Amino acid sequence: MELFDRPDAGEKALIVHLSINESFSEDNLNEFIQLVISANVEPVITIKGSRRTPDSRYFVGKGKLEEVKHQLHATCADVVLFNHTLSPSQQRNLEEALEVRVLDRTNLILDIFAQRAKSFEGKLQVELAQLQYLSTRLIRGWTHLERQKGGIGLRGPGETQLETDRRLIGQRIRQIKSRLEKVNKQRDQGRRSRQRADVPTVSLVGYTNAGKSTLFNALTDSSIYVADQLFATLDPTLRQVKLPDYGELVLADTVGFIQNLPHELVAAFRSTLQETIAADLLLHVVDASSMNRQEQIHEVNSVLKEIGADEIPQLMVYNKIDQLPAVSAHVDENDIGEVKAVWLSAMENDGVNLLLESLSTLCHEESTRTRLVLKPNQAKLRAQLFEVAQILNEEINEDGCWVIEINISKKYKYLLDGI
């Protein structure tokens, strides 16, 4: 069941963008227009304005509402999109006054997520976000649902239609959360097995459309979906990456973040974002060519803090240097030689090798690569090493001893004492 009308290709939208008690932000408006295009809707006209505070009834003032009505008829737009969050009553009043569908920023992002979700888990998470958003709209948004059911075949047990809808939505939310818990347990098992084998997990994070999936493909030689649009990636993808002079790590590509990301989505996608929370290192991918890269970095760090991932070490990756004049691929280090940032172009595969070398260096700092010879009576120690270390190679020599090459975390080096 679709909770929102899905825009079809060719649908036209009138955009409303007000500056509320602040200076006009062209960047914020341009990002919203990108969102509209990502939803397969054609923006035909943008109405701008400013107010000290939103109007409680229509969000916009009466004069601006008349301007919207006039432009609706002039452009034959099918839907009005607000680059703001509307209250349930404001959305209802606007639809009654304009006689077209009215969607706010949260509506639009939810719809894009609904279009992008491909996996079973992704679809469940989107439906959960939609239901959680819709449940808040039932309080005052739909007064026609307050009336008692009646008539032949419609007489119920004395509850209003609104109460019935609340109850049914509540039941469905509990069902989805139960299913997502099962999926999350399966993910936890995979994470625990990687932790037992001491395989580092690195998660790509960043603002939407920063080039995370392009970089993921360059690092893993994969071909996951890439598009120059917002929220091209929803479902997390994991691949192994072979590092020079180290071994393997697991790389995770995750959903991108954006300004004012709806809380319903952050909550619903918590199981997907768990790959980020459980990572050993975050590759924070930044669009180096963006004029707003500092603001985007701040937004990503805000969401990371919200999901409890702000304490995980980060390596900054400035992508898209091919769009910057006179900037070549290079590595930034601090005064003591620690890698702090890598500048590259994933699209041109320029500097990707520098990132791999930097990851290898970081992994070496946290682990030790060594070659061991274990006697036949050390089978218990061998089993322990297989539990906690990364086994790179194993052979049996002519004396019947195990010759093992491993990467082992510093916290398990005590196992090697006395060998």
Legacy VTK file of the C-alpha trace (Angstrom):
# vtk DataFile Version 3.0
C-alpha trace
ASCII
DATASET POLYDATA
POINTS 419 float
0.000 0.000 0.000
1.411 3.399 -0.976
0.889 6.064 1.657
1.838 8.941 -0.590
0.988 9.625 -4.219
4.163 8.839 -6.105
5.066 11.560 -8.613
5.149 10.305 -12.193
7.684 11.474 -14.749
6.472 14.677 -16.348
4.600 15.985 -13.309
5.083 19.717 -12.766
5.745 21.355 -9.418
5.454 24.867 -8.062
8.084 25.461 -5.367
7.590 27.760 -2.374
10.674 28.941 -0.482
10.402 31.525 2.300
13.188 33.012 4.379
11.879 32.830 7.932
13.560 35.483 10.091
16.860 35.028 8.235
18.669 36.055 5.083
17.793 34.296 1.825
19.780 31.109 1.198
20.249 30.381 -2.501
22.192 27.200 -1.680
19.348 25.813 0.427
16.899 26.509 -2.398
19.191 24.927 -5.034
19.488 21.788 -2.905
15.707 21.576 -2.614
15.366 21.931 -6.407
17.827 19.017 -6.738
15.588 17.011 -4.412
12.561 17.821 -6.582
14.377 16.684 -9.733
15.544 13.526 -7.916
11.855 12.746 -7.279
11.220 12.764 -11.064
9.250 16.012 -10.858
9.807 19.053 -13.081
10.101 22.348 -11.142
8.349 24.951 -13.314
8.444 28.046 -11.101
9.769 29.078 -7.691
7.961 31.585 -5.484
10.224 33.270 -2.941
9.458 35.495 -0.019
10.314 36.291 3.579
8.413 36.383 6.849
9.334 37.003 10.447
7.249 34.002 11.511
5.141 31.490 9.545
1.407 32.117 9.279
-0.359 29.687 11.616
-3.087 28.901 9.058
-1.343 28.768 5.674
2.388 29.136 6.550
2.491 31.889 3.877
0.594 35.160 4.136
-2.652 35.889 2.258
-0.890 37.932 -0.429
1.635 35.171 -1.095
-1.189 32.597 -1.125
-2.932 34.570 -3.890
0.358 34.690 -5.827
0.649 30.901 -5.530
-2.935 30.498 -6.796
-2.249 32.761 -9.778
0.963 30.943 -10.736
-0.736 27.556 -10.350
-3.243 28.500 -13.041
-0.588 30.147 -15.232
1.820 27.173 -15.166
-0.727 24.330 -14.830
1.430 22.843 -12.048
0.140 19.602 -10.517
1.641 19.876 -7.035
2.939 22.564 -4.655
6.175 21.738 -2.814
7.255 23.706 0.285
10.921 23.806 1.238
9.783 23.812 4.864
8.091 21.580 7.412
4.320 22.151 7.455
2.023 21.318 10.340
-0.859 18.907 9.597
-3.411 21.734 9.721
-1.314 24.006 7.464
-0.997 21.235 4.881
-4.740 20.558 4.996
-5.665 24.260 4.768
-3.324 24.793 1.820
-4.773 21.843 -0.078
-8.300 23.147 0.481
-7.344 26.661 -0.663
-5.221 25.640 -3.666
-7.170 22.503 -4.690
-3.944 20.597 -5.515
-1.659 18.296 -3.551
0.689 20.104 -1.165
3.840 18.388 0.111
6.493 19.674 2.485
10.239 18.898 2.596
9.775 15.773 4.740
7.064 14.456 2.385
9.404 14.882 -0.562
12.389 13.137 1.038
10.164 10.254 2.160
8.886 9.895 -1.401
12.421 9.831 -2.844
13.384 7.152 -0.323
10.299 5.141 -1.302
11.382 5.282 -4.958
15.004 4.326 -4.202
14.473 1.435 -1.767
15.233 -1.873 -3.490
15.937 -4.427 -0.772
13.372 -5.989 1.556
15.004 -4.232 4.505
15.098 -0.870 2.727
11.414 -1.046 1.828
10.511 -1.927 5.413
12.521 1.007 6.733
10.870 3.428 4.313
7.399 2.163 5.222
8.249 2.538 8.926
9.342 6.144 8.359
6.176 6.866 6.361
3.921 5.370 9.034
5.681 7.229 11.845
5.307 10.460 9.910
1.677 9.701 9.057
0.789 8.853 12.662
1.625 12.435 13.681
-0.661 13.728 10.905
-3.676 11.838 12.289
-3.958 14.033 15.362
-5.316 17.202 13.755
-4.693 16.800 10.075
-7.719 14.821 8.972
-10.833 16.131 10.701
-13.068 14.120 8.351
-11.830 10.983 10.131
-13.156 12.129 13.497
-16.750 11.282 12.657
-18.306 8.018 13.853
-18.557 5.209 11.325
-22.091 4.311 10.290
-24.308 2.963 7.569
-24.903 -0.542 6.228
-21.768 -2.633 6.566
-19.867 0.203 8.233
-21.147 0.058 11.800
-18.170 -0.631 14.053
-17.671 -1.319 17.733
-18.133 2.330 18.665
-14.693 3.665 17.717
-14.183 6.545 15.334
-12.430 6.096 11.998
-9.516 8.086 13.411
-9.130 5.695 16.341
-9.286 2.723 13.959
-6.582 4.209 11.747
-4.376 4.961 14.750
-4.779 1.386 15.987
-4.049 -0.174 12.570
-1.013 2.055 12.005
0.267 1.206 15.485
-0.081 -2.519 14.753
1.763 -2.199 11.443
4.593 -0.171 13.054
5.058 -2.925 15.655
5.110 -5.595 12.911
7.758 -3.732 10.895
9.932 -3.090 13.957
9.763 -6.813 14.789
10.875 -7.753 11.260
13.673 -5.188 11.292
14.905 -6.583 14.615
15.313 -9.990 12.954
17.237 -8.432 10.048
19.372 -6.527 12.540
20.215 -9.753 14.407
21.470 -11.250 11.137
23.643 -8.164 10.580
24.935 -8.442 14.162
26.007 -12.049 13.510
27.977 -10.930 10.456
29.604 -8.111 12.416
30.535 -10.451 15.295
32.154 -12.941 12.904
34.225 -10.110 11.360
35.230 -8.923 14.833
36.271 -12.470 15.823
38.450 -12.651 12.722
39.735 -9.142 13.556
38.877 -7.857 10.079
38.681 -4.031 10.217
35.411 -2.467 9.070
35.521 0.899 7.315
32.297 2.768 6.569
31.820 5.478 3.950
29.826 8.429 5.269
29.154 11.834 3.818
26.686 14.284 2.397
24.383 12.931 -0.287
25.875 13.056 -3.797
29.436 13.491 -2.445
30.571 10.533 -4.572
30.613 7.772 -1.951
29.322 5.048 -4.297
31.750 6.066 -7.061
34.602 5.831 -4.555
33.241 2.504 -3.276
33.311 1.113 -6.829
36.851 2.422 -7.377
38.122 0.832 -4.146
36.353 -2.520 -4.550
36.222 -2.889 -8.344
32.424 -3.205 -8.020
29.583 -1.842 -10.103
26.930 -0.749 -7.613
24.412 1.830 -8.795
25.814 5.339 -9.217
23.883 8.419 -10.331
24.342 12.180 -10.167
21.304 12.592 -7.966
20.473 12.866 -4.287
20.004 9.616 -2.348
21.086 7.289 -5.191
22.179 4.789 -2.500
19.832 3.601 0.245
20.692 -0.024 0.941
24.093 -0.660 2.559
26.590 -2.629 0.483
29.606 -4.453 1.942
32.691 -5.612 0.031
36.185 -6.784 0.897
39.118 -4.576 -0.034
42.704 -5.849 -0.344
45.165 -3.350 1.110
48.823 -3.154 0.025
51.162 -4.850 2.529
48.378 -5.523 5.002
45.500 -7.834 4.171
41.779 -7.312 3.839
39.219 -4.992 5.353
35.439 -4.726 4.927
34.156 -1.536 3.285
30.531 -0.431 3.741
28.691 2.064 1.516
25.776 3.747 3.306
22.994 6.275 2.760
24.020 9.917 2.419
22.938 12.699 4.753
21.340 16.059 4.024
20.288 19.257 5.773
17.241 18.830 8.000
17.129 15.072 7.458
13.715 14.007 8.858
13.988 12.405 12.291
11.576 9.698 11.126
14.174 8.590 8.559
17.066 8.648 11.014
15.056 6.497 13.418
13.766 4.105 10.734
17.198 3.636 9.132
18.950 2.969 12.434
19.570 -0.690 11.498
21.171 0.371 8.197
23.222 3.024 9.982
24.366 0.336 12.432
27.118 -0.466 9.906
28.370 3.066 10.537
28.036 2.836 14.332
29.983 -0.465 14.450
32.796 0.636 12.096
36.436 0.858 13.192
37.014 3.866 10.930
34.814 6.309 9.022
35.839 7.600 5.605
34.119 10.994 5.573
33.690 11.703 1.852
33.339 15.398 0.965
32.537 17.019 -2.364
35.654 19.208 -2.569
34.109 21.242 -5.395
31.054 22.273 -3.343
30.881 25.876 -2.184
29.158 24.645 0.997
31.503 21.840 1.946
32.066 23.145 5.506
28.306 23.307 6.133
27.922 19.807 4.657
30.685 18.453 6.901
28.881 19.995 9.878
25.540 18.405 8.860
27.134 14.944 8.515
28.832 15.244 11.915
25.495 16.303 13.446
23.773 13.143 12.173
26.748 11.002 13.287
26.354 12.465 16.774
22.608 11.749 16.694
23.198 8.047 15.929
26.082 7.712 18.412
28.932 7.452 15.890
30.687 10.744 16.671
33.493 9.084 18.687
34.626 6.809 15.818
37.915 7.930 14.174
37.475 9.713 10.837
39.671 10.064 7.789
38.595 12.967 5.592
38.403 12.173 1.850
38.031 15.229 -0.395
36.544 13.883 -3.634
35.886 15.464 -7.070
39.215 17.319 -7.301
38.864 16.950 -11.099
36.342 19.802 -10.805
38.848 22.055 -9.021
41.507 24.039 -10.883
45.160 23.298 -10.055
44.470 20.691 -7.356
46.226 17.351 -7.676
45.824 14.160 -5.670
47.730 14.363 -2.385
47.686 13.407 1.303
47.488 15.891 4.206
49.473 14.954 7.317
49.756 16.599 10.728
53.005 17.640 12.448
53.799 14.097 13.603
53.139 12.498 10.219
49.647 11.124 10.852
47.327 11.002 7.819
44.416 13.425 8.252
42.959 13.826 4.746
43.262 12.424 1.231
42.438 14.501 -1.856
41.347 12.464 -4.887
38.969 12.004 -7.802
37.057 8.730 -7.636
35.566 9.351 -11.080
39.028 9.711 -12.673
40.564 7.050 -10.380
43.153 9.681 -9.461
44.547 9.369 -5.937
42.617 6.186 -5.036
45.965 4.421 -4.566
46.934 7.120 -2.030
43.782 6.330 -0.056
44.538 2.588 -0.094
48.089 3.257 1.130
46.754 5.559 3.855
44.261 2.900 5.003
47.070 0.325 5.071
49.175 2.659 7.235
46.274 3.259 9.645
45.561 -0.477 9.925
49.247 -1.219 10.565
49.224 1.280 13.432
46.434 -0.714 15.080
47.791 -4.185 14.313
50.937 -6.200 13.764
51.776 -8.445 10.827
53.958 -11.395 11.792
55.026 -14.906 10.774
54.765 -17.706 13.354
55.886 -21.311 13.574
53.590 -23.348 15.830
54.438 -26.873 16.996
51.857 -29.681 16.823
51.256 -29.408 20.595
50.203 -25.744 20.161
46.898 -26.568 18.460
44.949 -24.670 21.150
46.944 -21.483 20.484
46.409 -21.925 16.741
42.635 -22.140 17.334
42.754 -18.941 19.433
44.631 -17.114 16.667
42.027 -18.206 14.125
39.402 -16.696 16.458
40.952 -13.256 16.890
43.506 -12.673 14.109
43.408 -12.265 10.361
45.056 -15.325 8.802
46.949 -14.280 5.677
48.626 -17.598 4.897
49.178 -21.027 6.468
51.433 -23.938 5.512
52.691 -27.120 7.179
56.469 -27.603 7.009
58.401 -30.853 6.860
58.579 -31.036 10.673
54.768 -31.026 10.924
54.681 -27.476 12.304
52.222 -24.812 11.229
53.814 -21.812 9.512
51.240 -19.025 9.808
51.304 -15.424 8.556
48.821 -13.217 10.452
47.632 -9.693 11.127
46.823 -9.407 14.809
45.420 -6.469 16.752
47.643 -4.985 19.426
45.101 -5.957 22.086
45.711 -9.674 21.313
49.516 -9.531 21.085
49.762 -11.124 24.534
48.905 -14.448 22.845
52.269 -14.343 21.075
54.309 -13.973 24.280
56.595 -16.919 24.814
56.308 -18.359 21.283
LINES 1 420
419 0 1 2 3 4 5 6 7 8 9 10 11 12 13 14 15 16 17 18 19 20 21 22 23 24 25 26 27 28 29 30 31 32 33 34 35 36 37 38 39 40 41 42 43 44 45 46 47 48 49 50 51 52 53 54 55 56 57 58 59 60 61 62 63 64 65 66 67 68 69 70 71 72 73 74 75 76 77 78 79 80 81 82 83 84 85 86 87 88 89 90 91 92 93 94 95 96 97 98 99 100 101 102 103 104 105 106 107 108 109 110 111 112 113 114 115 116 117 118 119 120 121 122 123 124 125 126 127 128 129 130 131 132 133 134 135 136 137 138 139 140 141 142 143 144 145 146 147 148 149 150 151 152 153 154 155 156 157 158 159 160 161 162 163 164 165 166 167 168 169 170 171 172 173 174 175 176 177 178 179 180 181 182 183 184 185 186 187 188 189 190 191 192 193 194 195 196 197 198 199 200 201 202 203 204 205 206 207 208 209 210 211 212 213 214 215 216 217 218 219 220 221 222 223 224 225 226 227 228 229 230 231 232 233 234 235 236 237 238 239 240 241 242 243 244 245 246 247 248 249 250 251 252 253 254 255 256 257 258 259 260 261 262 263 264 265 266 267 268 269 270 271 272 273 274 275 276 277 278 279 280 281 282 283 284 285 286 287 288 289 290 291 292 293 294 295 296 297 298 299 300 301 302 303 304 305 306 307 308 309 310 311 312 313 314 315 316 317 318 319 320 321 322 323 324 325 326 327 328 329 330 331 332 333 334 335 336 337 338 339 340 341 342 343 344 345 346 347 348 349 350 351 352 353 354 355 356 357 358 359 360 361 362 363 364 365 366 367 368 369 370 371 372 373 374 375 376 377 378 379 380 381 382 383 384 385 386 387 388 389 390 391 392 393 394 395 396 397 398 399 400 401 402 403 404 405 406 407 408 409 410 411 412 413 414 415 416 417 418
